[in-house]
Amino acid sequence: MLSRNIVAVRGAHKAAASTTASKPVEKVTKLGNGLTVATVDSQKPLTQLVLAFRAGSRYEKANQAGLTHTLRNFVGRDSKDHFGSAIVWSASNYGGVVKSFTSRDLFGVSVTVPRDSSSYALHVLAQAAANPGFKPWEIEDVLPTMRADNGYRTPYDLVVDQIHKAAYRNGGLGNSVYAPCSKIGAICTNTLTEFAEKHITTGNAVLFTTIPHSKTEAL
């Protein structure tokens, strides 16, 4: 009896090792609306969804310094269809965490949720990232967080900004991902709306998820 148990245990370990060793399959699809969807089924209890647009600071015009910094801090505010508090609280009720990020190339939003809540997370992601409301009275609400971002910049961040500025004097890659302190509050909602209409589009975006590809086919 003992020997049979040992064989069974060894077989289970071998099967588990085989499953672990198998590399997750990545699938990439371009939908009819222009959105590129990349999926990897991680088989983990938590899943992450990231919606990113080619809308980083390099796409700011000369008079729009700090626009994408402002855009990033607007995530979690009102969308065109829902109040911001409803979006954030509903994500929390499903065990989700919503984060925004920017680089010189990209603006994006990520949502991390329990695996069985991934379908709802797609809705949260679409509202938070792709459907911003840009209410004029919310400008004042984002200014303190923008100032806090600048306050937490490290010497490394400052050096990298200066290197980019020197290396790309005549191009958008020289733009900082942070708003200059003197420019915080200078970007109006009309400017944000115009930028979003041009850059926050499905043809300019990629959705990456760690959920089965079939769950994204209805997008």
Residue pairs with C-beta under 8 A, 6 or more apart in sequence:
24 40
24 41
24 42
24 43
25 40
25 41
26 38
26 39
26 40
27 38
27 39
27 40
27 213
28 36
28 37
28 38
28 39
29 36
29 37
29 213
29 216
30 36
30 37
31 37
31 202
31 219
33 202
33 203
34 201
34 202
34 203
34 204
34 205
35 202
35 203
35 205
35 206
35 207
35 219
36 205
36 206
36 207
37 206
37 207
37 209
37 213
37 216
37 219
38 206
38 207
38 208
38 209
39 208
39 209
39 210
39 211
39 212
39 213
39 216
40 209
40 210
41 210
41 211
41 212
41 213
42 210
44 115
44 210
45 114
45 115
46 112
46 113
46 114
46 115
47 112
47 113
47 114
47 115
47 118
47 121
47 209
47 210
47 211
48 110
48 111
48 112
48 209
48 210
49 110
49 111
49 112
49 113
49 118
49 121
49 122
49 125
49 207
49 208
49 209
49 210
49 211
50 108
50 109
50 110
50 207
50 208
50 209
51 108
51 109
51 110
51 125
51 126
51 129
51 130
51 205
51 206
51 207
52 106
52 107
52 108
52 205
52 206
52 208
53 106
53 107
53 108
53 129
53 199
53 200
53 201
53 204
53 205
54 105
54 106
54 199
54 204
54 205
55 68
55 71
55 106
55 107
55 195
55 196
55 199
55 200
55 204
56 68
56 102
56 103
56 104
56 105
56 106
56 107
56 177
57 67
57 68
57 69
57 102
57 103
57 104
57 172
57 175
57 176
57 177
58 104
58 105
58 171
58 172
58 173
58 175
59 68
59 172
59 195
59 199
60 66
60 67
60 68
60 172
60 175
60 195
64 187
64 191
64 195
65 175
65 176
65 179
65 180
65 183
65 186
66 146
66 178
66 179
66 180
66 183
66 184
66 186
66 187
67 179
67 187
67 191
67 192
67 195
68 102
68 107
68 177
69 102
69 146
69 149
69 177
69 178
69 179
70 142
70 146
70 179
70 187
70 192
71 102
71 107
71 132
71 192
71 195
71 196
72 100
72 101
72 102
72 107
73 100
73 142
73 145
73 146
73 149
74 132
74 134
74 138
74 142
74 192
75 98
75 100
75 109
75 128
75 129
75 132
76 84
76 87
76 88
76 98
76 100
76 128
77 84
77 132
77 133
77 135
77 138
77 141
77 142
78 84
78 132
78 133
78 135
78 138
79 87
79 127
79 128
79 131
79 132
79 133
80 131
80 132
80 133
81 127
81 131
82 127
84 133
84 138
87 98
87 124
87 127
87 128
88 98
90 120
90 124
91 97
91 98
91 111
91 113
91 121
91 124
94 113
94 114
94 117
94 120
94 121
95 113
95 114
95 117
96 111
96 112
96 113
96 114
96 117
96 121
96 124
97 111
97 112
97 113
98 109
98 110
98 111
98 124
98 128
99 109
99 110
99 111
99 112
100 107
100 108
100 109
100 110
100 128
100 129
101 107
101 108
101 109
101 110
102 108
102 177
103 177
104 164
104 172
104 173
104 175
104 177
107 199
107 200
108 129
109 125
109 128
109 129
111 121
111 124
111 125
111 128
113 120
113 121
115 211
118 209
118 211
118 215
119 215
122 215
122 216
122 219
125 207
129 200
130 200
130 202
130 205
132 192
132 196
132 200
134 189
134 192
134 193
134 196
135 189
136 188
136 189
138 189
139 185
139 187
139 188
139 189
143 184
143 185
146 179
146 184
147 181
147 184
149 178
150 178
150 179
150 181
150 184
153 178
157 178
161 176
161 178
164 173
164 174
164 175
164 176
165 174
165 176
166 174
167 173
167 174
168 174
179 186
179 187
207 216
207 219
209 215
209 216
